[in-house]
């Protein structure tokens, strides 16, 4: 650090637990070398650990990419961002809330079906728990120390899950008369919620409401970033659909959102600039707890590399 170090704020490095790619790298089809490139680049954005997130695909392709991600994980230098595991946001979703996912590739959420994909590197699984009979798959996943996340669902009973995938998006919405996924997630303080805080997936006032209703240690800022993020791409393939960059959003031809075009560090800056939360609180929602690595932010909340 130089003599002007008092201008900078030191925080723990960040974690990206829900991210599909960036810099043109797509975890759905990337080579091990491309994933290593991503690990190097994302570290420049303050990230020390990330969970490559695989969307719905064929079992064959999922198994192939799981194997490739494991190869990359074993080769990542200490100075790069590390792979903490895979987030499987794939297949076990409610077709009524599929979002951008390919309905033709959805599978029944059963233990038998999961075992076709199962691998020790899978650490988070998004599932529609209302389709899981007697919560057999949820309980099996927890027995394997896999985080169970309710998402792309209409569930109102969240007793079998530990978190909710991208709160508000692709789930049973708020209703003052009827139970819903959103209400269950907001009122259950045992549940951690993922939040895409780009002010586009969730509007400003709803983000502010979430910060008031949920304990901050039960909110995890995520990017849900697509390969188009911080790249020269203006279009790409995702979930068997053509995705376009339009007014800063990644959408299909029908205008359906397909993920974000920001990283978590970008969202932290956005939240602070819009006076939605104090900087320290925003960082705490994205800090990686399993590291002693630190990053520095300048007075404008840009990450400074030292």
Order of alpha helices (4+ residues) and beta strands (2+ residues): beta-beta-beta-beta-alpha-beta-alpha-beta-beta-alpha-beta-alpha-beta-beta-alpha-beta-alpha-beta-beta-beta-beta-alpha-alpha-beta-beta
